[in-house]
Amino acid sequence: MKRDAISIVEAAYVQADVAAWLDGVVDAACPLLDTGYGLHAHAFRVHPEHDATTLTHVTWKCEPSSVAGMTSVRRSLLNQWPMVDGRVELLSTRPYTVAPWAGLISERMGVAKFVLTAIDPSGDSGIDSFGVLASNPCGDGVCVAANLPTSKRPSAATRRLWTMVAVHVAAGYRVVQALDSKVDAVLRPDGRIEHAEDDATSPKARASLHDASKAIDRARSRLRRARPEEAIELWRGLVDGMWSLVDHVDSDGKRFLFAKRNIPNVRPWHSLTEREQQVLSYAAEGHPHKLIGYELGISESTSARHLATAARKVGARSRLDLIRTFRASQVRT
């Protein structure tokens, strides 16, 4: 079956251990990104206090069309991970700590940041990296990128599409790190709720979950190839800032969606509510309200309202003042 952007979103919500999950995301992304020079991916955690980044579950996929392609890929990978000693075909899944990545990821720490950076400073190979850096407010995430034979700047439409893809990769990474996370509701693909408990029992929550399930079903229709950006726009990062909808197939072959609790982890700050803290954490990484709304599954106006309330509570005079104060507090802690 031909792959598309929705295929990557579907792969992001597959229940598996992290290594198998990352391989699945790379396999889904390969038909869209690979130019014959391979894809590389890794999970990471930023350690700003040590000015370093730990890379884990590193994976690489390449079917180069020429020996030159293999050589270029090897060179580009060694520039990123010199510690692998030329063993690009045997990249370990054990963690590596590398300071050079800290600046890039610290600067772009936040879901859906786009990566377009030269990874061969010498300029010998002419290889650039094109892909997404999907990270969470707590500082962990996933990078998936393709090696390109020449430098290429993506169009605005391409950036929008891959930004939304990255939102789901980051959300899916949270899911696989908490495989036993709570299931609050079970839904049929048509949106009918088979079971709900706790926060999912309210009329508002049930309506939101029903609508989200229907939207996902539409995103998976012919729309996914006819109008991919419109399709992925339907599939929001979360439902009401709380749930990810994950496929589940029963032993008799019936397909359901599990509403799994997948709230982004943020550190409490001042007297802010959890939602205000989430919106502020994303805003501090430069995310506009439209993107924050997509990430949390709330409206753009709701995102703006939460940020304005946070500013009043903290006594900040403006959004910029609020973000500066918040960033300074995070560095100190």
C-alpha positions as a Markdown table, in Angstrom:
| # | Residue | x | y | z |
|---|---|---|---|---|
| 1 | Met | 0.0 | 0.0 | 0.0 |
| 2 | Lys | 1.3 | 3.4 | -0.9 |
| 3 | Arg | 2.4 | 5.5 | 2.1 |
| 4 | Asp | 1.3 | 9.0 | 2.9 |
| 5 | Ala | 1.5 | 11.4 | 5.9 |
| 6 | Ile | -1.4 | 9.7 | 7.6 |
| 7 | Ser | 0.6 | 6.5 | 7.5 |
| 8 | Ile | 3.2 | 8.1 | 9.7 |
| 9 | Val | 0.5 | 9.3 | 12.1 |
| 10 | Glu | -0.9 | 5.8 | 12.3 |
| 11 | Ala | 2.6 | 4.4 | 13.0 |
| 12 | Ala | 3.1 | 6.9 | 15.7 |
| 13 | Tyr | 0.2 | 5.4 | 17.7 |
| 14 | Val | 1.2 | 1.7 | 17.4 |
| 15 | Gln | 1.6 | 0.0 | 20.7 |
| 16 | Ala | 5.1 | -1.4 | 20.9 |
| 17 | Asp | 8.4 | -1.0 | 22.8 |
| 18 | Val | 10.3 | 2.2 | 21.9 |
| 19 | Ala | 12.8 | 0.5 | 19.6 |
| 20 | Ala | 10.2 | -1.3 | 17.5 |
| 21 | Trp | 8.0 | 1.8 | 17.5 |
| 22 | Leu | 10.8 | 4.0 | 16.2 |
| 23 | Asp | 11.5 | 1.5 | 13.4 |
| 24 | Gly | 7.8 | 1.5 | 12.5 |
| 25 | Val | 7.8 | 5.3 | 12.3 |
| 26 | Val | 10.9 | 5.3 | 10.1 |
| 27 | Asp | 9.4 | 2.6 | 7.8 |
| 28 | Ala | 6.3 | 4.7 | 7.4 |
| 29 | Ala | 8.3 | 7.9 | 6.7 |
| 30 | Cys | 10.8 | 6.3 | 4.3 |
| 31 | Pro | 8.6 | 6.3 | 1.1 |
| 32 | Leu | 7.9 | 10.0 | 1.6 |
| 33 | Leu | 11.3 | 11.2 | 2.6 |
| 34 | Asp | 14.0 | 8.9 | 1.3 |
| 35 | Thr | 15.9 | 10.2 | -1.8 |
| 36 | Gly | 18.2 | 7.2 | -1.9 |
| 37 | Tyr | 20.5 | 8.4 | 0.8 |
| 38 | Gly | 18.6 | 6.9 | 3.8 |
| 39 | Leu | 16.8 | 8.0 | 6.9 |
| 40 | His | 18.2 | 8.3 | 10.4 |
| 41 | Ala | 16.2 | 8.6 | 13.6 |
| 42 | His | 16.7 | 8.7 | 17.3 |
| 43 | Ala | 14.9 | 9.3 | 20.5 |
| 44 | Phe | 16.6 | 11.9 | 22.8 |
| 45 | Arg | 16.5 | 13.7 | 26.1 |
| 46 | Val | 17.9 | 17.2 | 26.6 |
| 47 | His | 19.9 | 17.9 | 29.7 |
| 48 | Pro | 20.2 | 21.7 | 29.8 |
| 49 | Glu | 22.0 | 21.6 | 33.1 |
| 50 | His | 24.9 | 19.7 | 31.5 |
| 51 | Asp | 24.6 | 21.3 | 28.1 |
| 52 | Ala | 24.2 | 17.9 | 26.5 |
| 53 | Thr | 21.7 | 15.6 | 24.9 |
| 54 | Thr | 21.3 | 11.8 | 25.4 |
| 55 | Leu | 20.5 | 9.9 | 22.2 |
| 56 | Thr | 18.7 | 6.6 | 22.6 |
| 57 | His | 17.3 | 4.0 | 20.3 |
| 58 | Val | 19.2 | 5.2 | 17.3 |
| 59 | Thr | 18.1 | 3.7 | 14.0 |
| 60 | Trp | 19.2 | 4.0 | 10.4 |
| 61 | Lys | 17.5 | 2.9 | 7.2 |
| 62 | Cys | 19.2 | 3.1 | 3.8 |
| 63 | Glu | 18.9 | 1.4 | 0.5 |
| 64 | Pro | 21.2 | 3.7 | -1.5 |
| 65 | Ser | 21.1 | 3.4 | -5.3 |
| 66 | Ser | 24.9 | 3.7 | -5.5 |
| 67 | Val | 28.1 | 3.2 | -3.6 |
| 68 | Ala | 28.5 | 7.0 | -3.6 |
| 69 | Gly | 25.2 | 7.2 | -1.8 |
| 70 | Met | 26.4 | 4.8 | 0.9 |
| 71 | Thr | 29.6 | 6.8 | 1.3 |
| 72 | Ser | 27.7 | 10.1 | 1.7 |
| 73 | Val | 25.3 | 8.6 | 4.2 |
| 74 | Arg | 28.2 | 7.1 | 6.2 |
| 75 | Arg | 30.0 | 10.5 | 6.2 |
| 76 | Ser | 26.9 | 12.4 | 7.2 |
| 77 | Leu | 26.1 | 10.1 | 10.0 |
| 78 | Leu | 29.6 | 10.1 | 11.4 |
| 79 | Asn | 29.4 | 13.9 | 11.5 |
| 80 | Gln | 26.4 | 13.6 | 13.8 |
| 81 | Trp | 27.5 | 10.6 | 15.9 |
| 82 | Pro | 31.4 | 10.4 | 15.7 |
| 83 | Met | 31.3 | 7.9 | 18.6 |
| 84 | Val | 29.9 | 5.1 | 16.5 |
| 85 | Asp | 33.4 | 4.6 | 14.9 |
| 86 | Gly | 32.2 | 4.1 | 11.4 |
| 87 | Arg | 29.8 | 1.3 | 12.3 |
| 88 | Val | 26.8 | 3.0 | 10.8 |
| 89 | Glu | 25.3 | -0.4 | 9.9 |
| 90 | Leu | 25.5 | -1.5 | 13.6 |
| 91 | Leu | 24.3 | 1.6 | 15.5 |
| 92 | Ser | 23.6 | 0.6 | 19.1 |
| 93 | Thr | 20.4 | 1.2 | 20.9 |
| 94 | Arg | 22.3 | 2.2 | 24.1 |
| 95 | Pro | 22.3 | 5.9 | 25.1 |
| 96 | Tyr | 25.0 | 8.3 | 23.9 |
| 97 | Thr | 25.6 | 11.7 | 25.3 |
| 98 | Val | 26.7 | 14.3 | 22.8 |
| 99 | Ala | 27.1 | 18.0 | 23.5 |
| 100 | Pro | 26.9 | 19.2 | 19.9 |
| 101 | Trp | 23.2 | 18.4 | 19.7 |
| 102 | Ala | 22.3 | 20.3 | 22.8 |
| 103 | Gly | 22.3 | 23.7 | 21.1 |
| 104 | Leu | 20.0 | 22.6 | 18.3 |
| 105 | Ile | 17.5 | 20.8 | 20.5 |
| 106 | Ser | 17.5 | 23.3 | 23.3 |
| 107 | Glu | 16.8 | 26.1 | 20.8 |
| 108 | Arg | 14.0 | 24.1 | 19.2 |
| 109 | Met | 12.7 | 22.2 | 22.2 |
| 110 | Gly | 9.1 | 21.8 | 21.5 |
| 111 | Val | 6.8 | 19.7 | 19.5 |
| 112 | Ala | 6.7 | 20.1 | 15.7 |
| 113 | Lys | 10.0 | 22.0 | 15.2 |
| 114 | Phe | 11.3 | 21.5 | 11.7 |
| 115 | Val | 14.8 | 20.4 | 11.1 |
| 116 | Leu | 16.7 | 21.7 | 8.0 |
| 117 | Thr | 20.4 | 21.9 | 8.8 |
| 118 | Ala | 23.6 | 21.1 | 7.1 |
| 119 | Ile | 25.1 | 18.0 | 8.8 |
| 120 | Asp | 28.4 | 18.0 | 6.9 |
| 121 | Pro | 30.1 | 21.2 | 8.0 |
| 122 | Ser | 33.1 | 20.5 | 5.6 |
| 123 | Gly | 30.7 | 20.8 | 2.6 |
| 124 | Asp | 32.4 | 17.8 | 1.0 |
| 125 | Ser | 29.4 | 15.7 | 0.6 |
| 126 | Gly | 26.8 | 18.3 | 0.0 |
| 127 | Ile | 24.4 | 16.4 | 2.2 |
| 128 | Asp | 21.6 | 18.2 | 4.1 |
| 129 | Ser | 19.1 | 16.8 | 6.5 |
| 130 | Phe | 15.4 | 17.2 | 6.0 |
| 131 | Gly | 12.9 | 16.0 | 8.6 |
| 132 | Val | 11.2 | 16.7 | 11.9 |
| 133 | Leu | 12.3 | 17.2 | 15.4 |
| 134 | Ala | 9.3 | 16.2 | 17.6 |
| 135 | Ser | 9.8 | 17.0 | 21.2 |
| 136 | Asn | 7.7 | 17.3 | 24.3 |
| 137 | Pro | 7.7 | 20.1 | 27.0 |
| 138 | Cys | 9.7 | 17.9 | 29.4 |
| 139 | Gly | 12.6 | 17.8 | 27.0 |
| 140 | Asp | 12.4 | 14.4 | 25.4 |
| 141 | Gly | 11.4 | 13.5 | 21.9 |
| 142 | Val | 12.3 | 12.0 | 18.5 |
| 143 | Cys | 14.2 | 13.2 | 15.5 |
| 144 | Val | 13.5 | 11.6 | 12.1 |
| 145 | Ala | 15.4 | 13.0 | 9.1 |
| 146 | Ala | 16.4 | 12.1 | 5.6 |
| 147 | Asn | 19.7 | 12.8 | 4.0 |
| 148 | Leu | 19.5 | 14.9 | 0.8 |
| 149 | Pro | 22.0 | 15.0 | -2.0 |
| 150 | Thr | 21.7 | 18.8 | -2.3 |
| 151 | Ser | 20.5 | 21.6 | 0.0 |
| 152 | Lys | 16.8 | 22.2 | -0.4 |
| 153 | Arg | 14.5 | 24.6 | 1.4 |
| 154 | Pro | 10.9 | 23.3 | 1.9 |
| 155 | Ser | 7.9 | 25.2 | 0.9 |
| 156 | Ala | 5.5 | 26.7 | 3.4 |
| 157 | Ala | 2.9 | 23.9 | 2.6 |
| 158 | Thr | 5.6 | 21.2 | 3.2 |
| 159 | Arg | 6.5 | 22.8 | 6.6 |
| 160 | Arg | 2.9 | 22.9 | 7.7 |
| 161 | Leu | 2.3 | 19.3 | 6.8 |
| 162 | Trp | 5.4 | 18.0 | 8.5 |
| 163 | Thr | 4.8 | 20.2 | 11.5 |
| 164 | Met | 1.5 | 18.4 | 12.1 |
| 165 | Val | 3.2 | 15.0 | 11.5 |
| 166 | Ala | 5.7 | 15.9 | 14.2 |
| 167 | Val | 2.9 | 16.7 | 16.7 |
| 168 | His | 1.7 | 13.1 | 16.4 |
| 169 | Val | 5.2 | 11.6 | 16.5 |
| 170 | Ala | 5.8 | 13.5 | 19.8 |
| 171 | Ala | 2.4 | 12.4 | 21.2 |
| 172 | Gly | 2.9 | 8.8 | 20.1 |
| 173 | Tyr | 6.3 | 8.8 | 21.8 |
| 174 | Arg | 4.6 | 9.7 | 25.1 |
| 175 | Val | 2.2 | 6.8 | 24.6 |
| 176 | Val | 4.8 | 4.2 | 24.0 |
| 177 | Gln | 6.8 | 5.3 | 27.0 |
| 178 | Ala | 3.7 | 4.7 | 29.1 |
| 179 | Leu | 2.3 | 1.5 | 27.5 |
| 180 | Asp | 0.2 | 0.8 | 30.6 |
| 181 | Ser | -1.3 | 4.3 | 30.7 |
| 182 | Lys | -5.0 | 4.5 | 31.7 |
| 183 | Val | -7.7 | 3.8 | 29.1 |
| 184 | Asp | -10.7 | 6.1 | 29.9 |
| 185 | Ala | -12.9 | 5.1 | 27.0 |
| 186 | Val | -13.4 | 2.5 | 24.2 |
| 187 | Leu | -14.9 | 3.7 | 21.0 |
| 188 | Arg | -16.0 | 2.2 | 17.7 |
| 189 | Pro | -14.5 | 3.8 | 14.5 |
| 190 | Asp | -17.9 | 5.4 | 13.8 |
| 191 | Gly | -17.6 | 7.3 | 17.1 |
| 192 | Arg | -20.0 | 5.2 | 19.2 |
| 193 | Ile | -18.7 | 4.9 | 22.8 |
| 194 | Glu | -18.7 | 1.3 | 24.1 |
| 195 | His | -17.3 | 2.2 | 27.5 |
| 196 | Ala | -16.3 | 5.3 | 29.4 |
| 197 | Glu | -15.1 | 6.1 | 32.9 |
| 198 | Asp | -13.8 | 8.9 | 35.1 |
| 199 | Asp | -13.1 | 12.1 | 33.1 |
| 200 | Ala | -14.5 | 10.5 | 29.9 |
| 201 | Thr | -18.1 | 10.1 | 31.3 |
| 202 | Ser | -19.1 | 13.8 | 31.1 |
| 203 | Pro | -21.4 | 14.8 | 28.2 |
| 204 | Lys | -18.7 | 17.2 | 27.0 |
| 205 | Ala | -16.0 | 14.6 | 27.0 |
| 206 | Arg | -18.2 | 12.0 | 25.3 |
| 207 | Ala | -19.1 | 14.5 | 22.6 |
| 208 | Ser | -15.4 | 15.4 | 22.1 |
| 209 | Leu | -14.3 | 11.8 | 21.9 |
| 210 | His | -17.2 | 10.9 | 19.4 |
| 211 | Asp | -16.3 | 13.9 | 17.2 |
| 212 | Ala | -12.5 | 13.1 | 17.3 |
| 213 | Ser | -13.2 | 9.4 | 16.3 |
| 214 | Lys | -15.3 | 10.5 | 13.4 |
| 215 | Ala | -12.6 | 13.0 | 12.3 |
| 216 | Ile | -9.9 | 10.3 | 12.4 |
| 217 | Asp | -12.1 | 8.0 | 10.3 |
| 218 | Arg | -12.5 | 10.8 | 7.7 |
| 219 | Ala | -8.7 | 11.5 | 7.8 |
| 220 | Arg | -8.2 | 7.9 | 6.9 |
| 221 | Ser | -10.5 | 8.0 | 3.9 |
| 222 | Arg | -9.5 | 8.9 | 0.3 |
| 223 | Leu | -8.8 | 12.4 | 1.7 |
| 224 | Arg | -5.5 | 11.2 | 3.0 |
| 225 | Arg | -4.1 | 11.1 | -0.5 |
| 226 | Ala | -6.3 | 13.6 | -2.3 |
| 227 | Arg | -5.7 | 16.4 | 0.2 |
| 228 | Pro | -3.1 | 15.3 | 2.8 |
| 229 | Glu | -2.9 | 18.6 | 4.6 |
| 230 | Glu | -6.6 | 18.7 | 5.1 |
| 231 | Ala | -6.7 | 15.1 | 6.2 |
| 232 | Ile | -4.0 | 15.5 | 8.9 |
| 233 | Glu | -5.6 | 18.8 | 10.1 |
| 234 | Leu | -8.7 | 16.7 | 11.0 |
| 235 | Trp | -6.6 | 14.4 | 13.3 |
| 236 | Arg | -5.7 | 16.6 | 16.2 |
| 237 | Gly | -2.8 | 15.9 | 18.5 |
| 238 | Leu | -5.0 | 15.3 | 21.6 |
| 239 | Val | -8.7 | 15.3 | 22.5 |
| 240 | Asp | -9.5 | 18.0 | 25.0 |
| 241 | Gly | -5.8 | 18.2 | 26.0 |
| 242 | Met | -6.1 | 14.8 | 27.6 |
| 243 | Trp | -6.5 | 11.7 | 25.4 |
| 244 | Ser | -4.8 | 10.1 | 22.4 |
| 245 | Leu | -7.0 | 7.7 | 20.4 |
| 246 | Val | -5.1 | 4.5 | 19.7 |
| 247 | Asp | -6.1 | 1.6 | 17.5 |
| 248 | His | -6.9 | -1.7 | 19.2 |
| 249 | Val | -7.9 | -4.9 | 17.4 |
| 250 | Asp | -9.8 | -7.6 | 19.4 |
| 251 | Ser | -9.0 | -11.3 | 19.1 |
| 252 | Asp | -12.1 | -11.6 | 16.8 |
| 253 | Gly | -10.7 | -9.0 | 14.5 |
| 254 | Lys | -13.0 | -6.1 | 15.6 |
| 255 | Arg | -11.3 | -2.7 | 15.6 |
| 256 | Phe | -11.8 | -0.2 | 18.3 |
| 257 | Leu | -10.2 | 3.0 | 19.5 |
| 258 | Phe | -8.8 | 3.3 | 23.0 |
| 259 | Ala | -8.8 | 6.8 | 24.6 |
| 260 | Lys | -5.6 | 6.7 | 26.4 |
| 261 | Arg | -4.7 | 9.4 | 28.9 |
| 262 | Asn | -1.7 | 11.2 | 27.4 |
| 263 | Ile | -1.3 | 14.6 | 29.1 |
| 264 | Pro | 2.0 | 16.3 | 28.3 |
| 265 | Asn | 4.2 | 16.3 | 31.4 |
| 266 | Val | 5.0 | 19.8 | 32.7 |
| 267 | Arg | 6.5 | 21.1 | 35.9 |
| 268 | Pro | 4.1 | 23.1 | 38.2 |
| 269 | Trp | 4.9 | 26.8 | 38.2 |
| 270 | His | 3.4 | 29.5 | 40.4 |
| 271 | Ser | -0.4 | 29.0 | 40.8 |
| 272 | Leu | -1.1 | 28.1 | 37.2 |
| 273 | Thr | -3.5 | 25.3 | 36.3 |
| 274 | Glu | -2.1 | 22.3 | 34.4 |
| 275 | Arg | -3.7 | 23.5 | 31.2 |
| 276 | Glu | -2.3 | 27.0 | 31.6 |
| 277 | Gln | 1.1 | 25.5 | 32.3 |
| 278 | Gln | 0.9 | 23.3 | 29.1 |
| 279 | Val | 0.0 | 26.3 | 26.9 |
| 280 | Leu | 2.7 | 28.4 | 28.5 |
| 281 | Ser | 5.3 | 25.6 | 28.0 |
| 282 | Tyr | 4.5 | 25.4 | 24.3 |
| 283 | Ala | 4.3 | 29.1 | 23.9 |
| 284 | Ala | 7.7 | 29.5 | 25.4 |
| 285 | Glu | 9.1 | 27.4 | 22.6 |
| 286 | Gly | 7.7 | 29.8 | 20.0 |
| 287 | His | 4.5 | 27.9 | 19.1 |
| 288 | Pro | 1.7 | 30.1 | 17.9 |
| 289 | His | -1.8 | 29.6 | 19.4 |
| 290 | Lys | -3.0 | 27.8 | 16.3 |
| 291 | Leu | -0.3 | 25.1 | 16.7 |
| 292 | Ile | -0.9 | 24.9 | 20.4 |
| 293 | Gly | -4.6 | 24.4 | 19.8 |
| 294 | Tyr | -3.7 | 21.6 | 17.3 |
| 295 | Glu | -1.3 | 20.0 | 19.8 |
| 296 | Leu | -3.7 | 20.0 | 22.7 |
| 297 | Gly | -7.0 | 19.5 | 20.8 |
| 298 | Ile | -8.4 | 22.8 | 22.0 |
| 299 | Ser | -9.4 | 25.9 | 20.1 |
| 300 | Glu | -7.0 | 28.7 | 19.2 |
| 301 | Ser | -9.0 | 31.2 | 21.3 |
| 302 | Thr | -8.9 | 28.8 | 24.3 |
| 303 | Ser | -5.1 | 28.7 | 24.1 |
| 304 | Ala | -4.9 | 32.5 | 24.0 |
| 305 | Arg | -7.3 | 32.8 | 26.9 |
| 306 | His | -5.2 | 30.4 | 29.0 |
| 307 | Leu | -2.0 | 32.3 | 28.3 |
| 308 | Ala | -3.7 | 35.6 | 29.1 |
| 309 | Thr | -4.8 | 34.2 | 32.5 |
| 310 | Ala | -1.4 | 32.9 | 33.2 |
| 311 | Ala | 0.1 | 36.3 | 32.6 |
| 312 | Arg | -2.4 | 37.9 | 35.0 |
| 313 | Lys | -1.6 | 35.4 | 37.7 |
| 314 | Val | 2.1 | 35.9 | 37.4 |
| 315 | Gly | 1.9 | 39.7 | 37.0 |
| 316 | Ala | 3.5 | 39.7 | 33.6 |
| 317 | Arg | 2.8 | 42.8 | 31.5 |
| 318 | Ser | 2.8 | 41.0 | 28.2 |
| 319 | Arg | 3.2 | 37.6 | 26.5 |
| 320 | Leu | 6.9 | 38.3 | 26.0 |
| 321 | Asp | 7.3 | 39.3 | 29.6 |
| 322 | Leu | 5.6 | 36.1 | 30.7 |
| 323 | Ile | 7.7 | 33.9 | 28.5 |
| 324 | Arg | 10.9 | 35.6 | 29.6 |
| 325 | Thr | 10.1 | 35.1 | 33.2 |
| 326 | Phe | 9.1 | 31.5 | 32.7 |
| 327 | Arg | 12.2 | 30.7 | 30.7 |
| 328 | Ala | 14.4 | 32.2 | 33.4 |
| 329 | Ser | 12.7 | 30.1 | 36.0 |
| 330 | Gln | 13.3 | 26.9 | 34.0 |
| 331 | Val | 17.0 | 27.6 | 33.7 |
| 332 | Arg | 17.4 | 28.2 | 37.4 |
| 333 | Thr | 15.7 | 25.0 | 38.3 |
